[in-house]
């Protein structure tokens, strides 16, 4: 099974007040996942959200990735303008060209882009591992971030083809 690590929307906007829940800790966990993937020669994919007239505005500092996890030469960066990183992008073709059948997903925002892509990937036949402690969101008016994360992880556990593993237990096999 060929694997890719997919880092979804963990851009500088995640740190704009109010910052996402435990954003600094999640950044460190994502950095660890990237290092482990690169050490095993597993491809790293960055999904980069762009939306005009807000903190996700393409070209702005908040649109860029934090330097600690910035893409390196050879990484694939896939731009998107909505929650689904597979819709209207080259992501699926890129994965198919490399015969990738398993994805490890981390990033931002649990109830939007993470959930959409976890479900899309699993529904389209990919094996999915969610780095359970390496995705986050912000508190919302109706629910705290920690409860949003707990809710989605409970749903994913019951969805076929999805595995949840803490980031320090994710093992990448050399590609």
C-alpha positions in Angstrom: 0.0 0.0 0.0 1.5 3.3 -1.1 0.9 6.2 1.3 0.9 10.0 1.2 0.7 12.5 4.0 -1.9 15.2 3.4 -1.6 18.5 5.3 -4.9 20.3 4.9 -5.1 24.1 5.3 -2.7 24.5 8.2 -1.8 28.0 7.1 -0.8 31.1 9.1 -4.5 32.0 9.2 -4.9 29.3 11.8 -3.0 31.5 14.3 -5.1 34.7 13.8 -7.0 35.6 17.0 -8.8 33.7 18.1 -6.2 31.0 17.2 -7.4 27.5 16.6 -7.6 25.2 19.6 -4.0 24.2 20.6 -2.7 25.5 17.3 0.9 25.5 18.4 0.8 22.0 19.7 -0.9 20.8 16.5 1.7 22.6 14.5 4.5 20.6 16.3 2.6 17.4 15.7 2.2 18.1 12.0 5.9 19.0 11.8 6.7 15.6 13.3 4.5 13.8 10.8 6.1 15.7 7.9 9.6 14.8 9.2 8.6 11.1 9.6 7.1 11.0 6.1 10.1 12.6 4.5 12.5 10.2 6.4 10.5 7.3 4.9 10.4 9.0 1.4 6.6 9.2 1.7 5.2 12.1 -0.4 3.9 15.1 1.5 0.9 16.9 0.0 -0.1 20.4 1.1 -3.7 21.5 0.5 -3.9 25.3 0.5 -7.2 27.1 0.9 -7.7 30.4 -0.9 -10.7 32.7 -0.4 -11.0 36.4 -1.3 -11.5 39.2 1.1 -10.5 37.4 4.3 -7.6 35.9 6.1 -7.4 33.1 3.5 -6.7 35.7 0.7 -4.3 34.2 -1.8 -0.9 35.8 -1.6 -1.4 37.2 1.9 0.9 36.3 4.8 -2.0 34.5 6.5 -2.5 32.4 3.4 1.0 31.0 3.5 2.1 28.0 5.5 4.0 28.5 8.7 7.8 28.3 8.1 8.1 25.3 10.4 6.0 23.2 8.0 6.5 25.0 4.7 6.5 22.9 1.6 9.9 21.8 0.3 11.0 21.1 -3.3 9.3 17.9 -4.4 6.2 18.3 -2.2 2.9 18.7 -4.0 0.8 21.8 -3.3 -2.8 21.6 -4.3 -4.8 24.8 -4.3 -8.5 24.7 -3.4 -11.3 27.2 -3.0 -13.8 25.1 -1.1 -13.9 22.4 1.5 -13.3 19.5 -0.9 -9.6 19.2 -1.9 -10.6 16.6 -4.5 -13.2 18.7 -6.4 -11.8 20.7 -9.3 -8.2 20.2 -8.3 -5.4 17.9 -9.5 -5.2 16.1 -6.2 -6.9 12.8 -7.2 -4.9 12.6 -10.5 -1.6 13.2 -8.6 -2.5 10.4 -6.1 -3.5 8.1 -9.0 -0.3 8.8 -11.0 1.7 7.6 -8.0 -0.6 4.6 -7.2 -1.3 6.0 -3.7 -3.9 4.0 -2.0 -3.6 5.2 1.6 -3.6 8.8 3.0 -2.7 10.1 6.4 -4.6 13.4 7.0 -3.9 16.2 9.4 -4.6 20.0 9.5 -7.4 22.5 9.9 -10.6 22.7 10.3 -12.0 19.6 11.8 -15.6 20.2 10.9 -15.1 21.7 7.5 -12.1 20.7 5.3 -10.8 17.8 7.4 -14.2 16.1 7.7 -15.0 16.7 4.0 -11.7 15.2 2.8 -11.6 12.3 5.3 -15.1 11.2 4.1 -14.3 11.9 0.4 -11.1 9.9 0.5 -12.8 7.0 2.3 -15.8 7.0 0.1 -13.7 6.9 -3.0 -11.8 3.8 -1.9 -8.7 5.2 -0.3 -7.6 3.8 3.1 -7.6 6.8 5.4 -5.6 7.4 8.6 -6.6 10.5 10.6 -3.8 11.8 12.8 -6.2 12.1 15.7 -4.2 14.7 17.6 -3.0 16.6 14.6 -6.1 18.3 13.4 -8.0 21.2 15.0 -10.6 23.9 14.7 -11.7 27.0 16.5 -14.4 27.4 19.1 -17.8 28.1 17.4 -20.7 30.0 18.9 -22.6 26.8 19.4 -19.8 24.4 20.4 -16.3 24.5 21.8 -13.5 23.2 19.5 -12.7 20.3 21.8 -16.3 19.0 21.5 -16.3 19.5 17.7 -13.1 17.4 17.5 -14.5 14.7 19.8 -17.8 14.6 17.8 -16.1 14.1 14.4 -13.7 11.5 15.7 -16.6 9.5 17.1 -18.3 9.7 13.7 -15.1 8.7 11.8 -14.5 5.7 14.0 -17.9 4.3 12.8 -17.2 5.0 9.1 -15.6 2.2 7.1 -12.0 2.7 5.9 -11.0 5.3 8.4 -8.5 4.7 11.2 -7.6 7.2 13.9 -4.1 7.1 15.3 -2.2 9.7 17.4 0.6 11.3 15.4 3.4 9.8 17.4 2.1 6.3 16.6 1.8 6.9 12.8 4.4 4.8 11.0 5.3 5.5 7.5 6.8 2.7 5.4 9.5 3.7 2.9 7.9 4.3 -0.5 
